Amino acid sequence: MRHMSMILRQVRHSSQQAGLFVLCVALSLATLTAFSGFSRSMQKALREDARTLQAADVIIRSYDPIPLALTRTIDQLTDQGRILSAAIHEFYTVVRAPEKSTSVLSSLKVVEPGYPFYGRVRLRSGREFKSVLSPGTCIVEQTLLDRTELSVGADLKVGYTTLRIVDVVTAEPDRPLELFSLGPRVFINAADLDALGLMGTGSRIRRIVQVKVLDTPRVDAVAEQFKQAISFDDDTVRIHTFLSGRSAIKRFLDNFLFFLKLVGLFILIVSGLGIQSTLKAFLDEKQRTIAIIKTVGATGRFITIHFMLLVLLLGGVGTTVGILAGVAAQSGLVRLLDPFLPDHLVLTLSWVGIAEAIALGFTVVVLFSLLPLYRTRQMRPLAIFNRQSSSTASRWPDVLSGLLVLLFFLGLVLWHMQDIRFGIYFVGAITAMILVAALLAQTILAVIRRLPIRHLILRQAIRGLFRRGNATRAIMITLTVALAVIFGDSLIEKNLNATFVRSFPANSSNAFFVDVQPDQTEDFATAMGRPVQFFPIIRAQLTAVNDQAIDRRQERRKKRRDNLSRVFNLTYRETLLDDERLIDGKSLFREDWTEPQVSVMDTVVDMHPMQIGDRLHFKIQGVPLTARISSIRIRDSRSLSPFFYFVFPTAVLGKAPQTFFTALSVPQDQMGAVQLKIASQFPNISVIDLSQTIATFVRLMGRLARILRSFSVFSIAAGILILVSAVLATRAERMVESVYYKILGAGRRFVLGVFAVENLLIGMFSSGLALVMAQAGAWYVCTVRLDISYHPFIPASLVMIGLTVLLTVGVGMVASRSIVSKKPVVYLREQQNE
């Protein structure tokens, strides 16, 4: 009770500092509570709705024809009455209105009876999907009707046949999260597949077999039986159960939540620094109180327990506020992501996530409070009463505290990310950022402290940075790290936008024509009325390098990005493209070699060490081919222009099964007419309007960027809280300075100028250091990880610095308002009464 009454008195007398401490704790918990709760809720919902999201028990996917042995196994199990199966074909093509000059690139889904085994395809009419979709009919999305000005009951030209629109689809259970969907959905009965005439050799068609296992406990056994029916090294077929398979929506949410967790962990780190700095400032303000308590006989143990109880009380309030804010933020996150979530997915409050947040709140408060509380034991009453500087303290508590924080966040990252190597990299990167920021801040402060400054206001402002109890270095470190992340995110976004959105000249290719058959090339060029450069495509797998077989599973495990396990598009030609050049080799192919040759892109060499003379082993539709590397190429442009990893001489691949594609520049006002012409004369050819794809990409990525940026700004809030706390913690020192200035004849404007310049220096130095770190980090991400050219965007960078400086000065001046307005006579009377 004695402790509690003292605690309440101190909180009441230092309500502003106590409030700042509570806000720092709340800030540290709010984002992680939101992300962790949302993640757990989402994972639970996805797990409970897994069958519905996959629409089957076992899912088989391939872009090549399903192997005969696997087909036989499916038929055998079906005849035995153990499973039900439905084949699905998905691909893009242009559909059109027979009597109107409108056409639309659409996503076709040709399904057999039985689909879907779980969930429901919702139709606007409310009827059952299985009874509505019959041979000669189709079901479309409303977007297609809007763009073609058709209605239910009208005819739709699809490929070489005409189908009648019988209903409108509003939702489908296994619809992937199509961030880059190139057109509205069109459902077609499998009986009309041959009539479409779109199954040409080499056409990119996604083949899916959905299986319902009638004996539910045997789902895994059936999936294993399917896997045994295909060869071990056949990487073209993917077989998953409803639990092991990652739907597109799950892949998107897993990746997005991964980055949200990174943002949450970073904000937790910055807010933790804010907790430590704010508590230090709070305890510094209580130095006189601590000195009096020690003078009247209180022990160090009593003081430690007293202030530990105070910290736990304030931490408990901050944790409660943070959890409530996190729950509210979780609801807001659900609303922001609503366009990406299945409409039948039900999210509930995760009590496990809340319990985790409470435990984290307690740990963070205790961990970051240890060092300031330990320092209270070193306070000497005589030094405080005489306003003397404390003797140099031992550094080992700082080192030990830093190691504990490092181990805590390493464990937290490993717990959330479940990836030891990434956890070490992430914690190491954050630690390096903080250390670099601390080193740079210390260097700048040391330099400016020794500068001979004649201007009075500037000289006094610089002296203010080093007044007793000031947290200038902590403020600069926190602001620098937080701003570096936000600046870096902005710079990366601008470079992506410049590379993939605004980098295209007016006459660059904006339309891709895919699946052109070999016998259609001449007629296609005639129809377009211009010379056309066709790029042949032969799909193949790389099986070995220099007789060393490619371990596909290992490739996928060690390289999350592009790797040698995937199916490649090969091509043939005799010359380099305009944006290509050789970095190894004198010519594309060598005249002194008689065996098959291949030129490789430098990207392939990055995947696996290769050099001229090495032999690559391919498999083209089951036919082996060995070729020797004759040259290595690099692209000078990173725009969306055609390029191939592997280029062969025409004599080697000219007779292989192939399709063609081409890229042309089409004025936007003529795009509709071109699509209609191609759909009429060549129904199998898909026309991709790249400008529309880019516009969709920009809209969706902009929405996701806003989500990430809105939470990243919380880290700036931690720095602002530290800045306000520092002003309040040094209130007494600032008050004395203000009074002395006024007694010596300075006006209110002079005092305001000193404090404003002090905050200006903090904002300028912090944002400047942050920009240097952000430029370096963004350069690395863009040039090394994303492999795109980098632009520093100097004007935008200067604007970011300017806004930060204005914010810092504004916050500092608002916090200093009561100090500046204090009249000398009132202050001196108060000191005399004390």
N, C-alpha and C positions, 0 to 999 in steps of 0.2 A: 504493500500500500504506500509505503514511504517513497519507493522508487516511482510508483505510478503518479503520485501527486507532483513530484518534481518533473517528471517527463511531460505531463500535461502543461505545467507552467512554462517549460522551455519551448514546447511546440507553440504555445500561445504567443510567447514573446518573439519567436522567430518563425512566424507562420509562413512568411514568404519562402524562406529557405526550406522549410519542411514541405511546403507545397511543391517546390521544384524537385525535391527528392522523390516524392510520391509520383510526380509526372514522369521522371526518368524510369522508375520501376515499371510504371504502367506502360510506358512506351516500349520498354524492352520485352514485355509480355504480350502486348496487343497483337503485333504482327505474327509472332510465332504461334500464339493461340489460334489466330485466324487460319494460318496455313496448315498447322498440324491438325486442327479440328476438321477443316475442309478436306484435307488429304485422307484422314481416317474415315470420315463420313462417305467420301467418294469411293474409297476402296471397298467399304462395306456394301454400298449400293451396287457397285459393279460386280462384286462377288455374288450377291444375292440374285442379280439379274443376268448372270453370265450366260445362261442358256438362251435368254431372250435376246441379248446383244449378239449372240452368234447364230441364233435361230436353228441350232442343231446341237447334237452331242459331239460329233466328230466332223471336222471341216478339212477338206482336201483342196489345196490351191496349187495352180500351175499355169504358166503362160504357154507351155507346150502341151500337146495332146497327152492325156492321162496315159501312162504306160499300160500296155496290154495286160501284163501280169496283175497289176492293181485292179484293172477293170474286171478281170476274171474273178478276183477275190471278192469284189463288191457284189458281182452277180451271184456268186456261190452263196454268200451269207444272206443275200436277199431271198434266194430260192429256198434256203433252209428256214426262213421265217424269223431270222435273228435281227435283221435290220430293215429299215426303209431308207431309200436314197432318192435324191433329186439333183440332177445336173443343172448347172447355171453357167451361162456365158455372158460376160460383161465386156463391152467395148464401146468406143465412140464412133459416131457417124453423123452425117448431116441428114436431117429429115426435113420435109417440105410439104407445103400445102399444094395439092395438085392443081388447083385453079387460081392460085395467088402467087405473086412474086416474092414470097417470103420463105426463108429457110433458117434452120437453127441447128447448130452442132449439139447433139444430145448424147446422153449416157444411156445406152441400151442395156437392159437386163432381161435376157431370155431365160425363162424358168420352166422346169418340168412340173407336172402335177405333184402335189405334196408339199411344195414350198409355201410358206415357212412351216417347219415342224414345231417351232415355239414362237410365241409372240403373235402379232397380228399386223397385217398390212392394212392400214386404215384408209378407207375410201370416203370421199366427200358424201356419197349417197348413203353410207352406213351399211352397205351390203357386204357380203363375205367375198373376199378376194378370189378364193378358189372357184366360186360359182360364177364370177363375172368374167374373168380372163379366159377366153375360149379361142380356138383357132380362128384367124382372120380378124382379131380385135387387138386393141392395145389400150393400156391405161397410162396416162401421162400426168406430169405435174402441171400445176396452174401456170407456172412461168412459161411453159411451151405454148399454152393457149393464148396467153397475153402477147407473146412475140409473133405468133403466126396469125392472130386474129381469128382463130378457129374456136369451135365449141364442141361440147360432147355430142356425139352423133355424126360429126364430120369425118371425112376421110383424111388419112395422113400417108404420104408417100415415104416409105422406109426401104432403102435399098432398091431392089427390083420389084417390089410388091407394094400393094396398097392395103392398109389396115384401117379399120373403123375405130374411132375413139369412143370408148364405152363408159369411162369414168375418170375421176381425178384422184390421184394418190396424195394423201396428206402426211403419211408417216409410214416407215417400214422398219421392222425391228433390227435388222442387221445393216442398216444404212451406215456406211463409214462416215467418219467426220471428214467431209470433202472440202478442205480449205481451198483446194485448187480445182474444184469441180468445173469442168469446161462446158457443162450444159445440163439442162433439166433431165430428169429420169423418164424413161419410157419402158414400161413393162410389156413383154411380148411372150406369147405362148410358144413353148419349144417346138410345137408342130409346124411353126412358120419359119424355123431357123434356115432350112435349105432354100426356101422361097426368097429369103432376103438376099441371097447371093453375095454375102459379105465375108465368107470364110475362105479368103484367098490364101495362097501359100505365103507364109511369113507375116501375115497380119497379126497385129498385137492384140490378142484376145485373152482375157483372163478367164480361165476355166476353173470352176468351183464345183465340188461335189459335197453336198450336205447330207449327213447321215444321222438318222435317229436310231439309237440302240434300244430295242424293245426290252431287253433285260438291263435295266439301268446300272446295277453294280458292275457290269462288264464293259463299261465305256472304255476304260484304259486298256483292257485286254483286246478289244476290237481295234483300237487305234494302233496297238503294238503289232497286231496281225497285218494291218495295212502297211506298216513300215517295213515289215519283213518281206512284203511282196515286191518291194522295189530294191534296186541295188544299193549297196551301202554308200557309194560315192555319187549317187544321183541327187544333185542339189536343185533340180528344177521343180521338184514336188515338195510341198510343205504340208505336213499332217499334224493337226493339233486337236485337242479336245476342247470343250467349251471352257474348261478351267485353265488349261495351259496356253491356249491361243490368245494372243493380244489383239483385240479388235482395234480398228483405227482410232476409235474414240478413246480407248484405254491407252494406246500409244501416245496420243496427243496429250491426254491429261497427265500421264506419267512424266512426260518430258516437261510439260508446263509446270506441274507441281514441283518437279525437281528444281527448276530455276526459282520458283517462289520460295522454296525452302532455303535456297542459297541467299536470297534477299533477306528472309527472316533471320537467318543466322548472322548475316552481316549487321543487320540493325541491332540484333541482340548484343553483338560485340561492341558496337559504337555506343549503345545505350548503357552497357556495363561500364565503359569508360566514363560516361556521364554520371552514373551512380557514384563512382569513386570520386570524381572531381567535385560533385555537388556535396557529398558527405564531407569531404575534406574542407570545403568552404564553410559548411555548416559548423563543423567542429572548430575551425579557426575562429569563427565568430564567437564561439563559446570559450575561448581561451581564458578570458577573465573569470568566467564562472568556474571553470575547472581549477584555476589557480586558487580561488577563494575556498573551494571545497577541499583541496589538498591542504591549504593553510590551517583549516580548522580540524584536521586530523583524518580525513578520508584516505583510504589506501588506494593503490593503483587498481587492485582487484575490484573494489567497490565502484570506481569510476568506469572500469571496463564493463562490468555487469550492467551498470546504469545505462550507459550509452548503447550497449548491445540490445537491451530491452527497448530503448527508444527506436533503434534501427529496425528491430523486428516489428514494432508497432506500425511505423511508417511503411515498412516493406509490405506488411499485411494489407494495409489500405491500398498501396500501389498495386499489389497483385490482384486485389479484388477489382479495382478500376480497370486494370489491364485485361483481365479475363472478360469482364463485361464488354469492354471495347472490342476485344478480339472476337467475341460471339457476334457482335453487331457487324464487325468487318467481314466475318465469315458469311453472313447473310448478304452483305453487299457484294462479296466475291461471287456468290452464286448468281446474283442478278447480272453481274458483268459478264459471266461466262455462260449465261443462259442460251445465247445463240449457238453455242458449241455442244450443249448437253442434249441427250435424248429426252424427248418429252415425257417418257414414262419413268424416268429415273427419279426416285424419291430420296432426298437427302434428309437425314435426321441429325440432331445434336449429338456430338460424340462426347460422352462423359469421360471416356478414357483420355481423350485429348485434353479435357479440362483438368483432370487429375494430373496429367503430365505437365500442364502449364503451372499448376500450383507448386509441384515439386521443383520445376525449373525456377519459378519465381523465388522460392526460398533459397535455392542454391546460388542463384545469381546475386541476390542481396547479400548473403553471407560472404560469398567469395570476394566480391568487390568492396566489402566493408572491412575486411580483415586489416588491410594496411592502414587506412585512416584511424581505425580504432586502436591499433597497436601504437601509432604515433602519439595518441593521447597520453600514454604511459610515460613518454619522454618529455612532456611539457614541464618546465621548471617554473614554479610560481614567481621566484625572484626575477627571472629573466622577463617574465610577462609583465610584472608590475613596473619594472624599470624600462620596459619597451626595448629590451635588448634582443639582438638576433640570436636564435638558438644555435648551439654548437653543431658542427657537421654530424649528421646522423649516419649510422651504419647503413651500408647499401644492401646487406644480405636480406633484410625483409622485402625490399623491392624485388630482388632477384627471385626469392622464393614465391612471392605473390605472382610474379609474371609466369613462373613455371606452372603454378597451380592453375592459373587462367588458361595457359596454353594446353595443358593436359585435359582440362574440362571441355574446352571447345573441340579438341581433337576427338574426345569420346562422344561429344554431342553430334559432330559431323558423321562419325562412323555409325552411330546409332540411327541417324536419319537417312544417310545415304547408302549404308551397307556396302561400302566400297573402300577398302583400306587404303589403296593407293591414291584414290581421289581425295579421301579425307586428309591424308598427309599433305598432298599438294595444296588443297584449299586452305588448310590452317597455315601451312608454310607461306602461301601467297599473302594471306591477311597479315600474318606476323611481319613479313617483309615490308608490306605497305606501311604498317604502323612504325616499324623501326626506321624506314627511310624517311617517313614524315617527321619522326622525332629528331632524326639527325639533321635534316634540312632546317627544321624550325629552330633547333639549338644553334645551328651555324648562323642563320640570319640574325637571331637575337644577339648572338655574341658580336657580330659585325656591327650592327647598328648601335650597340651600346658603346662602342669605341669611336664612333664617328664624331668629329667636331661639328656640332650643329650650332649655327648662330641665331637662326630664327627662333624667337622666344617660345611661341606656341608649339612649334614642332619639337623643340628641345624638351619642354615640359611634358609633352605627350609621350615622347620616348622614355623619359624618366618614369612616367606612369605605368609603362609596361613592366617595370621591374619593382613596383612598390611592394611592400611586405604583404604577404598573403595573396598576391595576385596569381591567377591560374592561366597566365598568358600562354605558356607552352602547352598546357593541356587543351586549352581552347583551340589553338592552332592545329594541334595533332588531330583532334576530333573532327574539326571542320575540314581539314585537308583530306583525310581519308574518306569522309562522307562525300565531299565534293568531287573527289577523284573518281569515285564510282559513277556518280550521276553525270559528270562531264564525259567520262569514257563511254557510257551508254549512249549519250547523245551523239558523240563523234562516230561511233560505230554505225549507228542508225543512219547518219548523214552519208557515210561512205557507201553503205549498202544501197541507199536511195540513189546516190550519184552513179554507182556502177551498174545497177540493174534497172533503174527506172528512167533516169534523165540523161543517160549516156548515149542514147540512140540518135544518130543523125536523122534528119527528116526523110532521107531516102533509104534508110536501113530496112531490113526485112522485118515485117510485122505479121506475116501469115505463113504458117507451116502447113504443107500438104503431105499427109502421111498415108502409107499403105498404097502407093502407086505401084501397080503391077507392071512387070517388064514389057508386056505387049500394049501398055497404055501410054508409054512415054511420049511417042510422037504425036498421038492424038491430043494428049494433054497440052503439049507445047503449042499445038495449033489452036486449041481452044483458048489459051491464054494470050495468043497473038504476040508473043515475044520469045526471045531465046531463054531457055530454062536450063539451069545446071542441076542435074539430078545426082543424088548421093545414094549409092546402093547400100543396102543394109543386109548383112548376113549375121544371124544370131549364133553365138558359139560360146563354149566354156574354155577357159585356160586350165589345162589339167596338170602341167608340169613345167618347170624351168630347169633346163639342163639335166633332164631325167630325174629331177627331184620333184616328187608328186606334191601338188598343192593340198595341204590339209585344210579343207574348207571350214570345218568347225573351229579349228584353231585360228584361222584368218578372221572369222566373225567375232571370236572372243577378244582378240588382241587389238582389233581395229574397228571402232564403232562407225567410222565414216566409210569411205570407199575402200574396198579390199578386193583381192583376187578371187574370192569365192563366188562372185556374182556372174550372171550371164552378160557377156559383152556384145556390143554391136560392132562387127567388123565391116570394113569397106575396102574398096580398091580404087586406085588412081595412080597416075604417073608423075604428078607435080604437087608442089606445096600449095596450100591455100594462101590467100593474101595476108592473113594475120599469123602465119606460121613461119618459123625459121629453124634451121638446124643448129643444135648446140653440140652435137657430136656426129661426125661423119661428113664426108665431102659431098654426097648426093643422097637423094631419097633412097635409091637402090643402087647396088654395085653391079657393074657390068662384068666383073671378073668372077662372080659367083653364079653357078648354074642351079643350085638348089633353091627351093622357095625362100623368099626373103620377107621381112616385115619391118616397118618403121614404127617405133613406139613413142608415145607422148611422155614427157618428163614426169607427168603425174604417176605413170605406171612404175617408173624407176623409184619414186618416193614410196610406193607400196611395197616394193621388193627390190633388193639390189640387182641390177642388170647392167650389162655393157654390150657394146658392139661385138658380135660373134657368138653371143649366147643363143641357145636354141630354145624356142618356146613350142610347147605341145598343146594343140587345140583339139576340140571335138566339136564338129559341125553336124548336128542332127545324127549323131552316132558315128560319123566318119572321122577318123583321126587325120590330123594335118600337123606336120612339123615344119617350122620356119625359123630362119636365122636372122637375128637382129642386124639390120644394115645401117640404121641411123636412129638418132634420138631427136625429137622435135619439141619445141616450146611455142606457146601461143603468146603473142604480144597484146592481145585483146582479151578481156574477160566478159565481154557482152554475150548475149544469148544467140550467138551465131553457131552454125553447124561445126562440130569437130568430132574426131574419133580418136580413141586411144591407140588403135591398131590399124595401120594402113598397109595393104598388100599390093603387089603388082596385079594388073588386070589379068594376066595369064594364069595366075594362081587361083583367083576366086571368081573369075568372070562367068563361069558356068555353074556356080553353086546356087542352091535355092535362095531367092532374095526378093526383097521389095525395094522400092525407092521412096525417098522423100526429097522435098525441095523447099526452099525458103524464098519468098518473094516479097517485094514491097508493093502493097496495095493501098491506095488512098482510102481513108476511113469511110468516105461517102460512097465508095464503090464496093466495100466489103460485102454487103448484102447481095449485090448482083453477082459477084464472083462466087459466093457460096451457093447461090441458087443454080448458077451454070454448072458448077462441079457436081452438085447433087443430082442434077438432071442427066448429065452425060456420064458421070462416073460415080455411081452411088456408093461404091466401096471406099472411095477416097475421103478421108477426114480433113476438114479445114479448121485449123486452130488459129483463132484471132489472138495473136500474142498481146496486142495492146489491151484487150479486155482482160486477159489473164493477169497482166501486170497491174491493171487497175484493181482487180480483185485482191491480188497479193498486197498491194499498198493499203487498201482498206482494212483487211484483216490483221496485217502486221501492225498497222497503226493502232488498232483497238488493243491488241495484246501489249504493245509498247506503252500505251497509256495506263494499263493495269499495273505493269511493272514499275513505271515511273511514279505512279501515285503512292505506291508503298515505299519506293526508294526515298522519297522526300522525307519519310519519317526519320531517316538517319540525319538529315539536316536539322530536324527538330531537336535531336539530342544535342547537337552543337550549339543551337540557339539557347537551350536550357542551361548549358554550361556557361555560356556568355552572360546570361542574366544572373546566374548564381555567382559568378565572379564579381560582377558589379555590386551585388548585395553583400557578398562576403567582405569586400574591401570598402564597405560603406563608410566605416569610421575613418579610414585613411583618406578616402576621397572627400569626406566632409571637412576634415582638417585642411586639406589642400584648398578646397573651395573657399573656406573661411579666410585662410591666409592670403589667398589671391585678392579677395575683396578688401581685406584690411589694408593691404599694400596698394590699393587703388584700382585694381582690375575690376572691370565691369562684368556683368552677366554674360555678355557676348564673348569675352575672353575665356571665361570658365567653360562655356559651351564649346568654344573652339578647341580647347585642350582635350576635352573628353571626346569630341567628335573626331579629331585627328587620331587619337589613340585607337578608337574603334575602326577608323579608316585603315590604319596600318595593319590591324589584326585581320580585317577582311581582305585587304589587298595581298598581304603575304600568304594567307591561307589559300585564297583562290588561285594565286599565282603558282604556288607549289602544287596545288591540286591539278592545275591545267598541265603542268610539266609531266606529272605522273600519269594523267589521263591520256595525254598525247602518246607517251611511250607505250602504255598498255593497249590503246586502240590501234596503234601502228602494228604491234605484235599480233593482235587478234586478226586484223585485216590482212596483213601480208603473209603471215605464217599459217594461221589456222583457217582463214577463209580464202586465202590465195587470191586476193583482189588488190588492185592498186589503192594507195592511201593518199588522202588529201587532208591537210591539217585544219582547213576551214578557219583561218585566222579571224575574219570579221565576226563569225558566230562565237568563236572562243572569247573574243574581247567583250562581246555582249554578255556572255555568261559570267565573266569576271565582274563586269559593271553591275549586273543585277545582284550578285553576291555581296559586293561592297556596299551597295545601297541598303540591302537587307541588314547587314551587320551594323552599319552606322545607325540605321533606324531603330533596331532593337536596343542597342547600347544606349542611345539617347533617351529612349522611353524609360529604360530602367534607371537612368541617372537623373530623371526629372526632379524627384524629391530632394536629391542632394544639391542640385544647382539652385533650387529655390530657397534653400535654407539661409536665413539672415544671420550675419555674424553675431549680433547682439543676443539673439535667441540661443544660438549654439553656445556662446561663452557663458550665458546665465545657466544653461543646463549643465555645463561642465563644472561650474562653481558649486551648484547644488549637490553634484555627486561627491 
